Amino acid sequence: MKNYLTISEFARLRDVNINSLLYYEKLGILLPAYIDPKNKYRYYAPEQLSVLDIILLCISLDIPLKELKQYQDENAYWQKRMLQDGRRIAEDKIRKMQTDLKKIEYMLKCQEEQDDYSACNGIYRREIASRHFIVEEYFEKLANISQFGRISSELFDYAESIGFSAVLPTGFMFIFNKNEVRQFLFYEVLSTDKKDRKVVEIPNGIYSCLQIEFEPDMNHIAFLRQRFGTSEKRIAIFSNLIRDKLQINSRYNEIQVIDGYTIPDSRN
């Protein structure tokens, strides 16, 4: 059998387990080139390494091996078709990983900015760059945790479904426009050229800020007027603070207030 490799030799060439080769044989996707009828020893041809490489590629790309069997059964040129589909899957994975990296970088930037002001007491001012938020008008009481969880989850899923990458921070936003105050739940989303009725751009500017422990039952509108004065046009953001240590029953927010601005009324 000098022209063949034993199963152990074949396995060592790609650092796979012999049991894995037996499993691939059972699935019918990589059969031994020869099985000795007397002792049942299995032998493989060196050319079969290309099939093993494709199997390992499928595993790396999370392609079920049963689908590989379908490629082999349905198309004489199955390797080319499978590799073309594998390229598409790999490109999708790369795009997702690139987006995940952008999310991580964005959240690290937010964390670092929060750290710069972590020791502040009382109202302080800081410059915040323009941001994109995906928002949902929120008519429930903030103390209604179950409703908050449901609507928050739906908003996150909606953002992802239309190609917006939702990131932390998240929280509540109050929009003052003359005699009307509207309340929104929001996620920040990575900047994008896409348009959607639920996505708004919040302007850059110097914000008046205050760190507080979030109390759902408080009168937030009255609190804002008491601590930050009154304004006909105002954006007030209750943005969750990312703490190194999570304390049970403790939810810290940074209130970010900028006057003279509002957001378009999507109801019109």
C-alpha positions as CSV (number, residue, x, y, z in Angstrom):
1,M,0.0,0.0,0.0
2,K,2.9,2.3,-0.7
3,N,0.7,4.7,-2.8
4,Y,-1.7,5.2,0.1
5,L,-1.6,6.7,3.6
6,T,-2.8,4.9,6.7
7,I,-5.6,6.6,8.5
8,S,-3.2,7.8,11.3
9,E,-0.7,9.2,8.7
10,F,-3.6,10.9,6.9
11,A,-4.9,12.4,10.2
12,R,-1.5,13.7,11.2
13,L,-1.1,15.7,8.0
14,R,-4.0,18.0,9.1
15,D,-3.8,17.4,12.8
16,V,-7.2,15.9,13.0
17,N,-8.5,13.1,15.2
18,I,-8.9,9.6,13.7
19,N,-12.4,9.5,15.2
20,S,-13.2,12.6,13.1
21,L,-12.2,10.8,9.9
22,L,-14.4,7.9,10.9
23,Y,-17.2,10.4,11.4
24,Y,-16.7,12.0,8.0
25,E,-16.8,8.5,6.6
26,K,-20.0,7.8,8.3
27,L,-21.5,10.9,6.9
28,G,-20.3,9.8,3.4
29,I,-18.3,13.0,2.8
30,L,-14.8,11.5,2.9
31,L,-14.6,7.8,2.2
32,P,-11.3,5.9,2.4
33,A,-9.7,5.3,-0.9
34,Y,-9.2,1.6,0.1
35,I,-10.4,-0.6,3.0
36,D,-8.5,-3.8,3.5
37,P,-11.2,-6.6,3.4
38,K,-9.2,-8.7,5.9
39,N,-8.3,-6.4,8.7
40,K,-10.6,-3.4,7.8
41,Y,-7.6,-1.0,7.8
42,R,-8.4,2.2,6.1
43,Y,-6.1,3.9,3.6
44,Y,-6.4,7.3,1.9
45,A,-4.9,8.8,-1.2
46,P,-2.9,12.0,-0.9
47,E,-5.3,13.7,-3.3
48,Q,-8.0,13.3,-0.7
49,L,-6.4,16.0,1.4
50,S,-8.2,18.6,-0.8
51,V,-11.5,17.1,0.4
52,L,-10.4,17.1,4.0
53,D,-9.3,20.7,3.6
54,I,-12.8,21.6,2.4
55,I,-14.4,19.7,5.4
56,L,-12.2,21.7,7.8
57,L,-13.1,24.9,6.0
58,C,-16.8,24.1,6.4
59,I,-16.3,23.5,10.1
60,S,-14.4,26.9,10.4
61,L,-17.3,28.6,8.6
62,D,-20.0,26.9,10.6
63,I,-21.4,25.1,7.5
64,P,-23.1,21.9,8.6
65,L,-21.3,18.9,7.2
66,K,-24.6,17.4,6.1
67,E,-24.9,20.3,3.7
68,L,-21.5,19.4,2.3
69,K,-22.9,15.9,1.5
70,Q,-25.7,17.7,-0.5
71,Y,-23.1,19.6,-2.5
72,Q,-21.3,16.3,-3.3
73,D,-24.6,14.6,-4.3
74,E,-26.1,17.4,-6.4
75,N,-23.3,18.8,-8.5
76,A,-20.4,17.2,-10.3
77,Y,-18.4,20.4,-9.7
78,W,-19.3,20.5,-6.1
79,Q,-16.0,21.8,-4.9
80,K,-16.1,25.0,-6.9
81,R,-19.7,25.7,-6.0
82,M,-19.0,25.0,-2.3
83,L,-15.9,27.2,-2.3
84,Q,-17.9,30.0,-4.0
85,D,-20.6,29.8,-1.3
86,G,-17.9,29.5,1.4
87,R,-16.4,32.7,0.1
88,R,-19.7,34.5,0.5
89,I,-20.1,33.2,4.0
90,A,-16.6,34.2,4.9
91,E,-17.2,37.7,3.5
92,D,-20.3,38.0,5.6
93,K,-18.4,36.9,8.7
94,I,-15.7,39.5,8.0
95,R,-18.2,42.2,7.7
96,K,-19.8,41.2,11.0
97,M,-16.5,41.1,12.7
98,Q,-15.6,44.5,11.3
99,T,-18.9,45.9,12.6
100,D,-18.3,44.2,16.0
101,L,-14.9,45.8,16.1
102,K,-16.4,49.2,15.5
103,K,-18.9,48.6,18.3
104,I,-16.1,47.7,20.7
105,E,-14.1,50.8,19.7
106,Y,-17.1,53.0,20.1
107,M,-18.0,51.7,23.5
108,L,-14.4,51.9,24.7
109,K,-14.4,55.5,23.6
110,C,-17.6,56.2,25.6
111,Q,-16.1,54.4,28.6
112,E,-13.0,56.5,28.4
113,E,-15.0,59.7,28.2
114,Q,-17.1,58.6,31.1
115,D,-14.0,57.9,33.1
116,D,-12.8,61.5,32.5
117,Y,-15.8,62.8,34.4
118,S,-16.4,60.0,36.9
119,A,-15.3,62.2,39.9
120,C,-17.5,65.1,39.0
121,N,-20.1,66.2,41.6
122,G,-23.0,68.5,40.8
123,I,-23.6,70.0,37.4
124,Y,-20.6,70.1,35.0
125,R,-20.2,71.0,31.4
126,R,-18.6,68.9,28.7
127,E,-18.5,68.8,24.9
128,I,-20.2,65.8,23.3
129,A,-19.8,65.1,19.6
130,S,-22.9,64.5,17.4
131,R,-24.5,61.1,17.7
132,H,-27.1,59.0,16.0
133,F,-29.9,57.5,18.1
134,I,-32.6,55.1,17.2
135,V,-35.7,56.0,19.3
136,E,-39.1,54.8,20.2
137,E,-41.6,57.1,21.9
138,Y,-42.3,55.6,25.3
139,F,-45.7,56.1,26.9
140,E,-45.3,53.8,29.8
141,K,-44.1,54.7,33.3
142,L,-40.3,54.3,33.6
143,A,-40.8,52.1,36.6
144,N,-42.5,49.5,34.4
145,I,-39.5,47.2,33.9
146,S,-41.3,44.5,32.0
147,Q,-42.6,47.0,29.4
148,F,-39.2,48.7,29.2
149,G,-37.5,45.3,28.6
150,R,-40.0,44.4,25.8
151,I,-39.9,47.7,24.0
152,S,-36.1,48.0,24.4
153,S,-35.7,44.5,22.9
154,E,-38.0,45.3,20.0
155,L,-36.1,48.5,19.3
156,F,-32.8,46.7,19.3
157,D,-34.1,44.0,17.0
158,Y,-35.5,46.7,14.7
159,A,-32.2,48.5,14.5
160,E,-30.4,45.4,13.6
161,S,-33.0,44.3,11.0
162,I,-32.6,47.6,9.0
163,G,-28.8,47.5,9.1
164,F,-28.1,49.9,12.0
165,S,-25.7,48.7,14.6
166,A,-27.1,49.4,18.1
167,V,-24.5,50.0,20.8
168,L,-24.3,51.2,24.4
169,P,-25.1,53.6,25.9
170,T,-28.8,53.3,26.0
171,G,-31.4,55.1,28.1
172,F,-34.3,57.6,28.0
173,M,-34.6,61.0,26.3
174,F,-36.9,63.9,27.0
175,I,-37.7,66.3,24.1
176,F,-39.0,69.7,25.2
177,N,-40.7,71.7,22.4
178,K,-42.5,74.8,23.7
179,N,-45.3,73.4,26.0
180,E,-44.9,69.8,25.0
181,V,-42.6,67.2,26.5
182,R,-42.1,63.8,24.8
183,Q,-40.4,60.8,26.2
184,F,-38.3,58.3,24.2
185,L,-36.4,55.2,24.8
186,F,-33.1,55.1,22.8
187,Y,-30.1,53.2,21.7
188,E,-27.1,54.8,20.2
189,V,-26.3,53.5,16.7
190,L,-23.1,53.7,14.7
191,S,-23.0,56.6,12.3
192,T,-24.4,55.7,8.9
193,D,-25.6,57.3,5.7
194,K,-28.8,55.3,5.9
195,K,-32.0,57.0,6.7
196,D,-34.9,55.8,8.8
197,R,-37.8,57.6,10.5
198,K,-36.7,56.2,13.9
199,V,-33.1,57.4,13.6
200,V,-32.3,60.9,14.7
201,E,-29.1,62.9,14.8
202,I,-28.4,64.6,18.1
203,P,-26.2,67.7,17.7
204,N,-22.7,68.2,19.0
205,G,-22.3,70.9,21.6
206,I,-21.6,71.8,25.2
207,Y,-23.9,69.8,27.4
208,S,-24.8,70.5,31.0
209,C,-24.4,67.2,32.8
210,L,-25.2,65.6,36.1
211,Q,-24.6,62.0,37.4
212,I,-27.4,60.6,39.5
213,E,-28.7,57.2,40.5
214,F,-31.7,56.5,38.3
215,E,-35.0,56.5,40.2
216,P,-37.9,55.3,37.9
217,D,-40.6,56.8,40.2
218,M,-39.2,60.3,40.3
219,N,-40.9,63.1,38.3
220,H,-38.1,63.5,35.7
221,I,-39.6,66.5,33.9
222,A,-39.9,68.4,37.2
223,F,-36.4,67.3,38.2
224,L,-35.0,68.6,35.0
225,R,-36.7,72.0,35.3
226,Q,-35.6,72.3,38.9
227,R,-31.9,71.4,38.4
228,F,-31.4,72.8,34.9
229,G,-33.9,75.6,34.6
230,T,-36.6,75.9,32.0
231,S,-36.3,76.1,28.3
232,E,-38.8,76.0,25.4
233,K,-36.5,73.8,23.4
234,R,-34.4,71.2,25.1
235,I,-32.9,67.7,24.6
236,A,-32.4,65.9,27.9
237,I,-30.7,62.5,27.7
238,F,-30.6,60.0,30.6
239,S,-27.6,57.9,29.4
240,N,-26.6,54.8,31.4
241,L,-23.2,54.9,32.9
242,I,-20.9,51.9,32.4
243,R,-19.4,51.1,35.8
244,D,-16.5,48.8,36.5
245,K,-18.5,47.2,39.3
246,L,-22.2,46.5,38.9
247,Q,-24.1,47.1,42.1
248,I,-27.4,45.4,42.7
249,N,-30.4,47.7,42.6
250,S,-28.2,50.6,41.5
251,R,-28.6,52.2,38.1
252,Y,-26.4,55.3,37.4
253,N,-27.2,57.7,34.7
254,E,-25.5,60.8,33.3
255,I,-28.0,63.4,32.5
256,Q,-27.0,65.3,29.4
257,V,-28.9,68.5,28.7
258,I,-28.6,70.9,25.7
259,D,-30.9,73.8,25.2
260,G,-32.1,75.4,22.0
261,Y,-32.5,72.1,20.1
262,T,-35.3,69.7,19.5
263,I,-35.9,66.8,17.1
264,P,-38.4,66.7,14.2
265,D,-41.8,65.3,15.1
266,S,-42.2,62.1,13.2
267,R,-45.9,62.1,13.9
268,N,-46.4,64.8,11.2
